[in-house]
Amino acid sequence: MPLFIGEYLYTIDDKGRVNIPARFRKATAEHADNTYIISQGRDKCLYIYPMDIYEKKIVEMMDKLSEADPLHRAFMSLQGAKATDASLDKQGRITIPPKFLEFAGILKDVQIIGAFNRIEVWDPKIRENYLHELDSSGIDLEEKISLELSQ
């Protein structure tokens, strides 16, 4: 499984293309075939998964849902509509469709974050506000997650 860590600042060009950091491209498995899935993430950012990770993580979860259940069908439909595929061009860029850029409030500059099994794409100001809200919440994330995992 690839390991995406670190953060990078880039600019979206006029055609909606953004560079995937070379370090992230190298971490992507060869059988992902330079194809990524872009999806609307939580907290006003975009998630980018290599195709193989998306298939393992998301598609396997969706296969467990029942098409006979109306809530499951609605969930699958909504999630499918919130995702698209993108292939790397020769310069190591992917094109992010306008509706995804609009969802994440991205106009020009982007902050690309490695989130271990996925890549996150943020508008830098939205990311700053998100981090400020986390910080001002008084929650110690490391402590909280450690406690949850130890139970």
N, C-alpha and C positions, 0 to 999 in steps of 0.2 A: 504494500500500500504506500502511495506517495506521502511524503511529509512536507507540507507547505508551512513555512514559518517566515516571519519577517514582515516588513511593510515597505512599500514603495510609493512614490508619487509620480504620476504620469498625467498626460493630457489626452483627452479624446479629440481625434481629428474631426474635420467637417463631415466625414462619412460615417462617424460613429465607431471608428476603429481605435482600439487601445492595445498597447503592448502587454503581453503576458511576460513577466520577468523571466529571464533566461534560467534562473535557478528553479523556477516553478516548471518551466517546460522540460528541464532535465529530470525533474522528479516525477513527471507524468509517465506512466507505463507505456511501453511501445505499443501494446495491443489496444490502447485508447485511440490509436490511429490519428493523433493530432486533432481529435474532436472533443469538444467540451459541451456541457449542457449549462446554459444560463437559466437561472430561475430567480423569481422574486423571493428574496429572503425576508427575514423578519427584521424589524428595526430599521426600515427604509434603506436597505442595502441589497445588493445582488449577490447571489451565490453562484459560483462557477465550479462545476465538478468535471473532472476528466470523465469521459464516457464510461469507462470500465467501473469507476467508483459509483457513478450515478446508477448504473445498472445493478450493481451489487446492493447499494444502500436503499435506493428509492424504489426501483422496479421490483425487487424482491419483497419489499413491504407492501407495495400495491397488489402483488400477486396473492397476498394473504387476505385481501378484502373480497367481499362477496358482491358480485354484480346484481344479486337478487335484493340486496339491502339498499334502499333509496339513499340513505346517508353515505354509504360507501361509494355509490355511483356518483353522487354529487361531489364528494371529496376528490375522487379520481378525476372527474371532469375539471374541477377548479384547478387542481394541481397541474394537470396536463396543459391547461390554457396559460399557466404562469411560467411555462418553460419553453425553451427553444434550443436548437443545437447551433454550434458555431465551430468552424474549422480554422486552424491557424493558417495565415497566409505565409508567404516566403520571408516576410520580415518579422514573423513571430507575433502577429497581431490577430485579434478576433474582432468581428463587427458585432456591436451590441445594438439591437433594434431600438428605434426611438421610444416605443412604449415602455421598454425596460429602463432606459435612461430617465424618462419622465417619472416612472414609479419611484426611482431612487433619488430624484431631485438633482441629477447630474447634468451640469451644463458644459463644463470644460475640463476642470481638473478632477482627478480621481485619486483616491488612496486605495491601494491594493494591499490587502492584508492576508497573510497566510493563517488559516484557521485549521491547521493540521490536516484534515481530510478534504478540505475545500478551500477555495479562494473566495474572499469577499471583496466587493468593489463598492466603495463609498464615495459620496461627495465629502470632501475634507471638513467642511463646516458642519454637516450633519453628523459625521463621526465625532467631531469635537464636542458637539452638544450631547451626543449619546454618552460619551465617556464622562462628561461633566455630571450628567444625571446619575450615572452609576456611582460616581465618586460622592456626590451629595446625598445619596440614599443611605449612606452609613453602613451598607452591607459589605462585609469582608468576604469577597467572592471565594478566595482560596479556602478560608475557614469553612464557609457554608458548604462548598462542594466537597471538601474533605470529609465533613461530618456526614453528608448524604451518602457518600461512597462507602463509608465505614459501617453503615447500618445494614 
